[in-house]
Amino acid sequence: MPNLVEWFFDPARIGATSSAMPFAPSPPEASCVSRPYDAPAFCGDSEASAGPVLLLGNFDGFHLGHAALLDAGRDAAGGRPVGVLSVEPHPRQFFAPAAAAFRIASAKVKRETFARRGFAFSCAPRFDATFARQSPEAFVRDVLVRSVGVSQVVVGEDFRFGAGRAGTTERLRAMGDELGFGVSVVATVRRQDARCSSSLIRHLLREGEAATAGTLLGDPWTVEARLRRSLGGRVSVAWPDEILRPAPGRYNARLRRLAGGEALAECRLIANGDGFRLDGAGAPEASDLALDIVS
């Protein structure tokens, strides 16, 4: 798996005049490894021309539309590092904490996906009241330019940013012209006349269409797996609270280690009103497990 450095953002330091960047390496328990290059090469006071290419978005379920952003970023990079900025928690979790579970991917699964897709680094700003109040101009100046030192950003055509989602791609391009970074806006990817989006994938999963959802994701749907074996030998899955529940049914799945991808077992996920259980997987003594739900 490629090296991945994750930076977390301290919103209390937004707009600070100190030259010290408000990003810092993520805590040791996070699933990342040491950076493959020095931070000053792409953060803080670096010249814009030497800065990284940065993808922006929620990336809840890294689907074909997100892959198109990554392709555009690599095309624009010319040897510069390509990274991704995706806030945590998802803004919908912040604004509607009591809403039903809707996420396709947990933060840990997102990190694993970013590493597997070959990003050089990821930034995970904490989405809280301070971050949500930023104007579009403050986000661009304080986060993209002062903190990351971008030379190019890549977004989808429906990208919005800043308080009240007031920032548009046109506004982003204007600020890029002013502040010295480029902006690539990538057209929406469509499959069979449908817009490839996280919303569509959520709908498919809730309808039990895991295979079709996997086609749009480019990979099987991955969920963190915490397993429990009962006295009778049945293996249950403690489903993550924030992850949407698929339709009741029987799903072909693969159990693996989340970090590194080591395959452990082919199995069947049984989803019903009482919860989730596995057939054919045993109960490996490991905490860092993932289920790839194939069909």
TASUL-V333960 format. One record per backbone hydrogen bond with DSSP energy under -0.5 kcal/mol. NH is the residue of the N-H (numbers start at 0). CO is the residue of the C=O. Records with the same first field share a line. If there is no record, write none. Layout:
# TASUL-V333960
NH: CO, CO
This chain:
# TASUL-V333960
1: 114
4: 119
5: 3
6: 121
7: 23
8: 123
9: 21
10: 8
12: 9
13: 10
15: 12
23: 7
25: 5
29: 26
31: 29
32: 3
40: 37
41: 38
42: 38
43: 146
45: 42
49: 46
50: 46, 47
51: 41
52: 80
53: 151
54: 82
55: 153
56: 84
60: 58
62: 60
63: 215
66: 62
67: 63
68: 64
69: 65
70: 66
71: 67
72: 68
73: 69
74: 70
75: 71
76: 72
77: 73
79: 76
82: 52, 80
83: 120
84: 54
85: 83, 122
87: 124
92: 89
93: 89
94: 90
95: 91
96: 93
98: 95
101: 241
102: 241
109: 105
110: 106
111: 107
112: 108
113: 109
114: 110
115: 111
116: 112
117: 114
118: 113
119: 81
120: 81
121: 4
122: 83
123: 6
125: 8
126: 87, 124
127: 125
131: 127
132: 128
133: 130
138: 134
139: 135
140: 136
141: 137
142: 137, 138
143: 138
144: 139
145: 140
146: 141
147: 142
148: 143
149: 143
150: 51
151: 51
152: 181
153: 53
154: 183
156: 185
158: 155
160: 166
162: 133
164: 161
165: 162
166: 160
171: 167
172: 168
173: 169
174: 170
175: 171
176: 172
177: 173
178: 174
179: 175
180: 175
181: 150
183: 152
184: 182
185: 154, 183
190: 193
193: 190
195: 188
196: 194
200: 196
201: 197
202: 198
203: 199
204: 200
205: 201
206: 202
207: 204
208: 203
209: 207
212: 208
213: 209
214: 210
215: 211
216: 212
217: 213
218: 213
220: 292
222: 290
224: 288
225: 223
226: 224
227: 235
229: 227, 233
232: 229
234: 277
235: 227, 233
236: 275
237: 225, 235
238: 236
242: 239
243: 102
246: 204
248: 270
250: 268
252: 266
253: 291
254: 264
255: 289
256: 261
257: 287
259: 257
260: 256
263: 254
264: 254
266: 252
267: 278
268: 250
269: 267, 276
270: 248, 268
271: 274
274: 271
275: 236
276: 269
277: 234
278: 267
285: 283
288: 224, 286
289: 255
290: 222
291: 253, 289
292: 220, 290
293: 251, 291
294: 251
